Amino acid sequence: MAGDNLPDDGASGAAPQDPKSVTPQTPPAPPGDGAAAQDGHGHGVKGAGFAALLIGAVGVVFGDIGTSPLYALREALAHSRSGGTAELAVLGTVSLVFWALIIVVTIKYVTFLMRVDNKGEGGTLSLMALAQRAIGKRSTLVFFLGVCGAAMFYADGALTPAVSVLSAVEGLGDAPGVGQTLSPFILPIAVGILISLFLVQSRGTASMARAFGPLTLVWFLTLAALGVYHILDDPSILRALSPHYGALFLIDNGFLGFVLLGSVFLAVTGAEALYTDMGHFGKAPIRAGWLFIILPCLMLNYLGQGALVLSEPGARLNPFWEMIPEMLYWPVLILATLATIIASQAVITGAFSLTQQAVQLGLLPRTKILQTSEVQAGQIYVPAVNMALLVGVLFLIAMFPTSSQLAGAYGVAVTGAMLVDSLIAWFIVRRLWKWSLPVSVLAILPFLIIDLAFFGSNLLKIPQGAWAPLAMGAGLVTIMWTWTRGTELLTAKTRKDSLPLTDLIQMLKARPPHRTPGTAVFLTSDAEVAPVALMHNLKHNKVLHEKNVILSVKTQDRPRVPESERVRMEPISEDFSRLIVSYGFMETPNVPRALGLCRKKGLKFDIMSTSFFLGRRSIVPSARHGMPLWQDRLYIFLMRNAANPTDFFHIPPGRVVEMGTQVQV
């Protein structure tokens, strides 16, 4: 069975880089804040006021964790031995929530992991690239961890909109006087909101994003006000700030206490966003936002919910909605819905950004990535990912039609991503910062123990729904592994069957072909061998252009490459030049713009008199070597649906010549 035509192995320009081939970088200093966000989006720290960045971070970074009060305490109380009626259950649950926020968010992410940045950028793939550089060679373990973390993030990208929006709309069921009437419409309204949210992505969200920060800030202040109002119901709830109530609660519940950790963890879902979005806002605004706004507001609300349940045990069934005064119910309901939409938008945008990184790092095939803003490079839209997330969200809501059911599936994706962050951080502190073994163990082991406890607790929810994100993650890992493995096999076979470029040049000197005016640019991932398109041009057309450029687009293991390092030109002979164009894993390749930089290096290009030659391959699966047959077919399917390299590299379609061949994998 033959697959669709494929671009020349390097026309993809997204093959993973061997760290040895990457331009040497100055190792980052051991943990410190001096270089906060001076690369990439971090330029915003200099270009915008601190207050603006702080408000922006409140809207984008903390939206997910800010919607946790809607359901986190309710789920934790419901799974306790007493069902949340005992005083120790309330004090213990609130205590565990408080210390989870302190240890997981404040200490692990805000204090420690935000120091582990890749030129100002955070996130699993950024951390993976940094770890690969620290090790000095391609590590299969680090690569696999990065792939698993990315897969879990995608699963979280489907779960967060579903559980957040549904938990807010469920407030209609408790609306004063009309709750029973509106209850049947909860699911259709939630689905309508989610579908609308995904449909507007193609239009860009720059205009809406301006309102995200102020609206989310109002939401957090509302959470704090409600909490303060109800703490007065039973001020003894302040005892929950002592960690020993959490410990007593876990001991009292025995094995059930371990199970309860999975529900307590719902309070810290979204913590990884602090790290992932570090490059967009800088470390200082995110840290200030968390310590002085978000953490106090969240804890006041959880304390208020706990005090309400202590004074009125019946409120444990839905403590958040029970704490809202009747006259404020509808405004808070509308505000909660807006907050969950903003949280969902942040996750969707994060999935788009992660896809761009994954494509550049060679973990996924080329896909159409559209800029939705002429002034903000980070405003992108990925149609394939948007559709996949929408399908995933609708599937999850169909399988788990209540927020309580969705909560059972939610935690495992986030805990998995957090566990990956801790594991990869080990390679950074040991190999890049060169900390001693005892110090490295003391730094990482406590986080690993906590992550494993939360992850193990959430795994116990597999029958209740945790299987869904695990299945999604396994499918995404299979896709990424198949793509990278297939690309490696194809590259190896190409190199084996190809003629070294220097040998071809010597042959052309001995038997000069007919020359034609103009410049020919041959795209390939391996600039050391003769591109397929060049060989076919000589074989079938029997011509050679006056100027011939062998062009390779490389992805570095850093977020962005300065314009001064964008192109590297090497003359090979009078007729041939080798051109290496480098991009960071958070940049979108633009070949014509890169060629414009060559003028400073003495190589002039007139785009309208330049022909771009791309090799295309028709892949045939083989059961005798390489990957299993099913994986061959999956790889061919992925290649068939990859974006056209002409569009991906922004090459004028009228200047492109494609030539093909057939290859077995």
C-alpha positions in Angstrom: 0.0 0.0 0.0 1.5 3.3 -1.0 1.2 6.4 1.1 0.8 10.0 0.0 3.8 11.9 -1.3 6.2 13.1 1.3 8.5 16.1 1.5 12.2 15.5 1.3 13.5 14.5 4.7 14.5 17.7 5.7 11.9 19.8 4.1 10.1 19.3 7.3 12.7 21.3 9.0 11.5 19.9 12.3 13.8 16.9 12.9 14.9 16.7 16.6 18.3 18.2 17.0 21.2 16.3 18.5 22.5 18.6 21.3 26.0 18.1 20.0 25.1 19.8 16.7 23.5 22.8 18.4 25.4 26.0 18.7 27.1 25.9 22.2 25.2 27.9 24.8 26.4 29.4 28.0 25.0 27.2 30.7 22.4 29.0 32.8 23.4 30.1 36.2 22.3 28.1 39.2 18.9 29.1 40.5 18.4 32.8 40.5 16.1 35.4 39.4 18.4 37.9 37.7 17.6 36.8 34.1 13.9 36.5 34.5 12.2 36.5 31.2 14.8 38.2 29.1 14.2 36.0 26.2 11.2 35.4 24.0 7.9 36.6 25.3 9.8 37.7 28.4 10.6 40.8 26.5 7.2 41.9 27.7 8.7 42.5 31.1 10.6 45.4 29.6 8.0 46.4 27.1 5.0 46.6 29.4 4.4 48.0 32.9 4.6 45.7 35.9 1.0 46.3 36.8 -0.2 45.4 33.3 1.8 42.2 33.3 0.5 41.4 36.8 -3.1 41.8 35.7 -2.4 39.9 32.5 -0.9 37.0 34.4 -4.0 36.9 36.7 -6.2 36.4 33.7 -4.1 33.9 31.8 -1.9 32.0 34.3 -4.3 31.6 37.2 -7.6 31.0 35.5 -7.6 27.2 35.9 -6.6 27.1 39.6 -9.0 29.9 40.2 -12.0 27.8 39.3 -11.1 24.9 41.6 -13.2 26.3 44.5 -16.3 25.5 42.5 -15.8 21.7 43.1 -12.5 20.8 44.9 -13.7 21.0 48.6 -17.1 19.4 47.7 -15.4 16.4 46.1 -12.9 16.0 49.0 -15.6 16.2 51.7 -17.9 13.7 49.7 -15.2 11.1 49.7 -14.3 11.2 53.4 -15.5 8.5 55.8 -18.1 10.7 57.4 -19.2 12.2 54.1 -18.0 15.6 55.3 -20.2 15.8 58.4 -17.5 15.3 61.1 -15.6 18.3 62.4 -12.3 16.5 61.7 -13.3 15.9 58.1 -13.9 19.6 57.5 -10.8 20.8 59.4 -8.6 18.1 57.9 -9.8 18.6 54.3 -9.3 22.4 54.5 -5.8 21.8 56.1 -4.8 19.5 53.3 -6.0 22.0 50.6 -4.0 24.8 52.3 -0.8 22.8 52.6 -1.2 21.4 49.0 -1.3 25.0 47.8 1.8 25.9 49.9 3.9 22.8 49.0 2.9 22.1 45.4 2.3 25.6 44.1 4.3 28.0 46.3 7.4 25.9 47.1 7.6 23.6 44.1 6.5 25.8 41.2 6.8 29.4 42.4 10.0 29.0 44.4 11.9 26.1 42.7 10.8 25.2 39.2 10.4 28.8 38.0 14.2 29.0 38.5 14.6 26.1 36.0 14.0 28.0 32.8 15.1 27.6 29.2 16.1 31.2 28.3 13.1 32.5 30.2 10.7 29.9 28.9 9.0 27.1 31.0 6.8 24.1 30.2 7.5 20.4 29.8 9.0 20.6 26.3 11.1 23.5 27.1 12.4 21.6 30.2 13.0 18.6 28.0 15.1 20.6 25.5 17.1 22.0 28.4 17.7 18.6 29.9 18.9 17.2 26.6 21.4 20.0 26.3 22.5 19.4 29.9 23.1 15.7 29.2 25.0 16.5 26.0 23.4 13.8 23.9 20.0 12.5 22.9 18.5 10.8 26.0 15.7 8.3 25.2 14.5 8.6 28.9 14.3 12.4 28.9 12.7 12.3 25.4 10.1 9.8 26.6 9.3 11.8 29.7 8.9 14.9 27.6 6.5 13.1 25.3 4.5 11.8 28.2 4.3 15.2 29.8 3.1 16.8 26.5 0.5 14.1 26.1 -0.8 14.7 29.6 -1.1 18.4 28.9 -3.2 17.7 25.8 -5.5 15.5 27.9 -5.7 18.3 30.5 -6.6 20.6 27.6 -9.7 18.6 27.0 -10.6 18.0 30.6 -10.2 21.6 31.9 -12.9 23.2 29.7 -15.3 20.4 30.3 -15.1 20.3 34.1 -14.7 24.0 34.6 -17.6 25.2 32.4 -19.9 22.4 33.6 -19.2 23.1 37.3 -20.1 26.7 36.8 -23.3 26.0 34.8 -24.4 23.5 37.4 -25.0 26.5 39.6 -28.2 26.9 37.7 -29.5 23.8 39.6 -29.2 25.7 42.9 -30.5 29.0 41.6 -33.1 30.5 44.1 -36.6 29.6 43.1 -35.8 28.2 39.6 -33.2 25.6 40.3 -35.5 22.6 39.6 -36.8 24.2 36.5 -33.4 24.9 35.0 -31.7 21.6 36.0 -32.6 19.8 32.8 -31.0 22.6 30.7 -27.6 22.5 32.5 -25.9 20.0 30.1 -27.2 21.6 26.8 -26.2 25.1 28.0 -22.7 23.9 29.0 -22.3 22.1 25.6 -23.5 25.3 23.8 -20.9 27.5 25.7 -18.1 25.1 24.9 -18.9 24.7 21.2 -19.1 28.5 20.9 -15.8 28.9 22.7 -14.0 26.6 20.2 -15.8 28.2 17.2 -14.4 31.7 18.0 -10.8 30.5 18.2 -10.2 31.0 14.5 -11.0 34.7 14.8 -8.3 35.2 17.4 -8.7 36.2 21.0 -6.5 39.3 21.2 -9.5 41.6 21.7 -11.1 39.4 24.3 -7.8 38.8 26.1 -7.7 42.5 27.2 -10.7 41.8 29.5 -9.4 38.5 30.9 -7.2 40.0 33.5 -9.7 42.5 35.0 -12.5 40.0 34.9 -10.4 37.3 36.6 -9.2 39.8 39.2 -12.9 40.6 40.0 -13.5 36.8 40.3 -10.7 36.3 42.8 -11.8 39.3 44.9 -15.3 37.9 44.9 -13.9 34.5 46.1 -12.1 36.4 48.9 -15.2 38.4 49.9 -17.4 35.3 50.1 -14.8 33.6 52.2 -14.4 36.4 54.7 -18.2 36.7 54.9 -18.6 33.0 55.9 -15.5 32.6 58.1 -17.5 34.5 60.6 -20.0 31.6 60.6 -17.4 29.6 62.6 -14.0 31.3 63.1 -12.7 28.1 64.6 -12.1 27.0 61.0 -8.8 28.9 61.2 -7.5 25.9 63.1 -7.3 24.2 59.7 -4.2 26.2 58.9 -2.3 23.9 61.2 -0.9 20.9 59.3 -1.6 18.4 62.1 -5.3 18.5 61.4 -4.5 17.3 57.9 -2.3 14.5 59.3 -4.9 13.4 61.8 -7.6 13.3 59.1 -5.4 11.1 56.9 -4.6 8.8 59.8 -8.3 8.6 60.9 -9.4 7.6 57.4 -6.7 5.0 56.9 -6.4 3.8 53.2 -9.3 6.0 52.4 -7.1 9.0 53.4 -4.8 8.0 50.5 -7.7 7.9 48.2 -8.8 11.3 49.4 -5.6 12.9 48.2 -6.9 12.6 44.7 -9.8 14.8 45.5 -7.7 17.3 47.5 -5.4 17.6 44.5 -8.2 19.2 42.6 -7.4 22.4 44.5 -4.0 22.7 42.8 -4.9 21.8 39.2 -3.6 24.6 37.0 -0.4 25.0 39.1 1.7 23.9 36.1 0.4 27.0 34.2 2.6 29.1 36.4 5.6 27.4 34.9 4.3 27.0 31.3 3.4 30.7 30.9 6.5 32.0 32.6 8.0 33.3 29.3 4.8 35.3 28.5 4.8 37.4 31.6 8.1 36.9 33.4 8.8 35.5 36.8 8.2 38.5 39.0 4.6 39.3 37.9 3.6 35.6 38.3 5.2 35.3 41.7 3.7 38.6 42.9 0.3 37.6 41.6 0.4 34.3 43.3 1.7 35.4 46.7 -0.3 38.7 47.1 -3.5 38.0 45.2 -4.3 34.5 44.2 -3.1 32.4 47.2 -4.8 34.8 49.8 -8.1 34.9 47.8 -8.2 31.1 47.4 -7.5 30.3 51.0 -10.0 32.8 52.3 -12.6 31.1 50.1 -11.7 27.6 51.2 -11.7 28.7 54.8 -15.2 30.3 54.3 -16.5 27.1 52.7 -15.2 25.1 55.6 -16.7 27.5 58.2 -20.1 27.3 56.4 -20.0 23.5 56.5 -19.1 23.5 60.2 -22.0 25.7 61.0 -24.4 24.1 58.5 -23.4 20.4 57.7 -26.0 20.3 54.9 -24.0 22.8 52.9 -21.3 20.1 52.3 -23.2 18.8 49.3 -22.3 22.0 47.3 -20.5 24.4 49.6 -19.5 27.0 47.0 -23.0 27.7 45.7 -24.4 27.5 49.3 -22.2 30.3 50.4 -23.6 32.9 47.9 -26.2 35.3 49.3 -29.5 35.1 47.4 -29.4 38.7 46.1 -25.9 38.1 44.6 -26.5 34.6 43.2 -27.1 35.5 39.6 -24.2 38.0 39.3 -21.8 35.5 40.9 -23.1 32.7 38.6 -22.5 34.8 35.5 -19.0 35.8 36.9 -18.2 32.1 37.6 -19.2 31.1 34.1 -17.0 33.9 32.6 -14.1 32.8 34.8 -14.4 29.2 33.6 -14.5 30.3 30.0 -11.4 32.4 30.6 -9.7 29.4 32.3 -10.7 27.2 29.3 -9.4 29.8 26.8 -6.0 29.8 28.6 -5.7 26.0 28.3 -6.7 26.0 24.7 -4.2 28.7 23.9 -1.6 26.7 25.8 -2.4 23.6 23.6 -1.8 25.7 20.5 1.6 26.9 21.8 2.5 23.4 22.9 1.7 22.1 19.3 4.0 24.8 17.8 6.8 23.6 20.1 6.1 19.9 19.4 6.2 20.5 15.6 9.4 22.5 15.8 11.0 19.8 18.0 10.0 17.1 15.6 7.5 15.4 17.9 4.5 16.0 15.6 4.1 16.4 11.8 3.9 19.8 10.3 0.4 21.3 10.9 -1.2 24.5 9.8 -0.5 27.2 12.3 -2.2 30.6 11.7 -1.3 33.9 13.2 -4.4 35.6 14.5 -2.7 38.9 15.4 -0.4 41.1 13.4 1.3 42.6 16.4 1.5 39.6 18.9 3.6 36.7 17.7 2.1 34.4 20.4 -1.5 34.8 19.1 -1.8 31.6 17.0 -4.6 29.3 16.0 -4.1 25.6 15.1 -7.2 24.3 13.4 -6.4 20.6 13.8 -5.8 20.9 17.5 -8.9 23.1 18.0 -11.1 20.5 16.4 -9.4 17.6 18.3 -9.9 19.4 21.6 -13.6 20.1 20.8 -14.2 16.4 20.0 -12.4 15.4 23.1 -14.4 17.8 25.3 -17.8 16.6 23.8 -16.7 13.0 24.3 -15.8 13.6 27.9 -19.1 15.4 28.6 -21.0 12.6 27.0 -19.2 10.0 29.1 -19.3 12.0 32.3 -22.3 14.3 32.3 -21.7 15.9 35.8 -18.7 17.8 37.2 -18.4 15.2 40.0 -17.9 12.5 37.4 -15.5 14.6 35.4 -13.5 15.3 38.6 -12.7 11.6 38.9 -11.0 11.8 35.5 -9.4 15.2 36.0 -6.6 14.8 38.4 -4.6 12.0 36.8 -3.6 14.1 33.7 -2.4 17.0 35.8 -0.5 14.9 38.4 1.1 13.0 35.5 2.4 16.3 34.0 3.6 17.5 37.4 5.5 14.2 38.0 7.2 14.5 34.6 8.3 18.1 35.5 9.9 16.8 38.7 11.7 13.9 37.0 13.1 16.1 34.2 14.2 18.7 36.8 16.5 16.0 38.3 18.7 16.1 35.1 18.9 19.9 35.2 20.1 20.1 38.8 22.5 17.2 38.4 24.0 17.8 34.9 23.5 21.5 34.2 23.7 23.1 37.7 26.1 20.4 38.7 24.7 20.0 42.2 26.1 17.2 44.3 24.2 14.0 44.6 23.0 14.5 48.2 21.9 18.1 47.5 20.1 17.0 44.3 18.3 14.2 46.2 17.3 16.6 49.0 16.0 19.1 46.4 14.0 16.7 44.1 13.0 13.7 46.3 10.4 15.5 48.5 8.6 16.8 45.3 8.8 13.3 43.8 7.2 11.7 46.9 4.4 14.2 46.9 3.8 13.9 43.1 3.8 10.1 43.3 1.4 10.2 46.2 -1.0 12.4 44.3 -0.5 10.4 41.1 -1.1 7.1 42.8 -4.2 8.4 44.5 -5.6 9.5 41.2 -4.8 6.2 39.6 -7.2 4.6 42.0 -9.9 6.5 40.2 -9.4 4.6 37.0 -12.8 2.9 37.3 -14.5 6.3 38.0 -13.1 7.9 34.9 -9.3 8.3 35.2 -9.0 5.8 32.3 -10.1 8.6 29.9 -7.1 10.9 30.2 -4.8 7.9 30.4 -6.2 6.5 27.2 -5.9 10.0 25.5 -2.3 10.3 26.8 -1.4 6.8 25.6 -2.8 7.6 22.1 -0.8 10.8 21.9 2.4 9.1 23.1 1.9 6.5 20.4 1.5 9.2 17.7 4.6 11.2 18.9 6.7 8.0 19.2 5.6 6.8 15.8 6.4 10.1 14.2 9.8 10.5 15.7 10.8 6.9 15.1 9.5 6.9 11.5 11.3 10.2 10.8 14.6 8.7 12.2 14.2 5.6 10.0 13.4 7.6 6.9 16.4 9.9 7.5 18.7 7.0 8.0 17.5 5.3 4.8 17.9 8.5 2.9 21.4 9.0 4.1 22.3 5.4 3.2 20.9 5.7 -0.3 22.1 9.2 -1.1 25.3 10.5 -2.7 27.5 12.8 -0.6 27.2 16.3 -1.9 31.0 16.7 -2.3 31.1 13.6 -4.5 28.4 15.0 -6.7 30.2 18.3 -7.1 33.3 16.5 -8.2 31.2 14.5 -10.8 29.7 17.7 -12.1 33.1 19.2 -12.6 34.2 16.2 -14.6 31.0 16.2 -16.7 29.4 19.7 -16.6 25.6 19.8 -17.3 23.8 22.4 -19.2 23.6 25.7 -17.1 20.5 27.8 -16.7 20.3 31.3 -15.3 19.0 32.1 -11.8 19.2 30.6 -8.3 18.0 27.2 -7.2 17.3 26.6 -3.5 17.1 22.9 -2.5 15.5 22.2 0.9 16.8 19.2 2.8 17.3 18.2 6.4 20.8 16.7 5.7 23.0 19.3 4.0 25.8 16.9 3.7 24.2 14.7 1.0 22.8 15.6 -2.4 19.0 16.4 -2.0 16.6 14.1 -3.9 15.2 17.1 -5.8 18.7 18.0 -7.1 19.4 14.5 -8.2 16.1 14.3 -10.1 16.7 17.7 -11.6 20.0 16.6 -13.0 18.7 13.2 -14.1 15.5 14.2 -15.8 16.0 17.9 -16.8 19.8 17.6 -17.3 20.3 21.2 -16.1 22.1 23.0 -13.3 21.3 26.6 -12.2 24.0 29.2 -12.1 23.7 29.4 -8.3 22.7 26.5 -6.1 21.9 26.7 -2.4 21.5 23.7 -0.2 19.1 24.9 2.5 18.5 23.2 5.9 16.1 24.5 8.5 17.1 23.5 11.9 15.4 23.7 15.3 17.6 24.6 18.2 17.0 23.5 21.8 16.2 27.1 23.0 13.0 29.1 22.6 14.2 31.7 20.1 17.3 32.3 18.0 18.5 35.9 17.7 18.4 37.4 14.2 22.2 37.7 14.2 22.4 33.9 14.5 19.5 33.1 12.2 21.5 32.2 9.1 24.9 30.5 8.6 26.3 30.4 5.1 29.1 28.1 3.9 30.5 28.2 0.4 31.1 24.7 -1.0 32.3 25.5 -4.5 31.8 28.2 -7.1 28.4 26.8 -7.9 27.2 25.6 -4.5 26.6 27.1 -1.1 25.3 25.5 2.1 22.8 27.6 4.1 21.7 26.7 7.6 18.7 28.6 8.9 18.1 28.2 12.6 14.9 28.7 14.6 13.9 28.2 18.2 11.2 25.8 19.2 8.8 28.6 19.8 9.3 30.3 16.5 7.5 29.8 13.1 9.9 29.3 10.2 9.8 31.8 7.4 12.3 31.0 4.6 11.9 34.1 2.4 12.5 36.3 5.4 15.6 34.4 6.4 16.9 34.6 2.9 16.6 38.4 3.1 19.2 38.2 6.0 21.7 36.7 3.6 22.2 40.1 1.9 24.3 41.1 4.9 26.5 38.0 4.3 27.0 38.8 0.6 24.5 36.3 -0.8 21.7 38.2 -2.6 18.4 36.6 -3.4 15.7 37.9 -5.7 12.7 35.9 -4.6 11.1 36.2 -8.0 14.1 34.8 -9.9 14.7 32.0 -7.4 13.3 28.5 -7.7 12.7 26.3 -4.6 13.0 22.6 -5.1 11.4 20.2 -2.7 11.8 16.4 -2.8 8.6 14.5 -2.2 8.5 10.9 -1.2 5.8 8.3 -1.6 6.1 5.9 1.3 5.4 2.2 1.1 5.1 0.2 4.4 7.3 -2.8 4.8 6.6 -5.7 7.2 10.2 -7.0 7.0 12.1 -4.1 8.6 11.7 -0.9 10.5 8.6 -0.4 12.5 5.7 -2.9 12.8 3.3 -2.7 9.9 0.5 -0.9 11.9 3.0 1.7 12.9 4.2 2.1 9.3 0.6 2.8 8.3 0.1 5.2 11.1 3.3 7.1 10.1 2.1 7.3 6.5 -1.3 8.6 7.7 0.4 11.3 9.7 2.6 12.3 6.7 -0.4 12.3 4.4 -2.2 14.8 6.7 0.9 17.0 7.4 0.8 20.6 6.2 2.2 21.4 2.9 5.9 22.5 3.3 5.3 25.4 0.9 2.7 26.9 3.3 4.6 25.9 6.4 7.8 27.7 5.3 5.9 30.6 3.8 7.5 30.0 0.3 5.7 31.7 -2.6 3.8 28.8 -4.3 4.6 30.0 -7.8 8.4 29.5 -7.1 8.2 25.9 -5.9 9.1 22.8 -7.9 8.4 19.4 -6.4 10.0 16.1 -7.4 9.2 12.8 -6.0 10.4 9.3 -5.4 9.2 6.1 -3.6 10.7 4.8 -0.3 10.0 1.8 1.9 9.9 2.2 5.7 
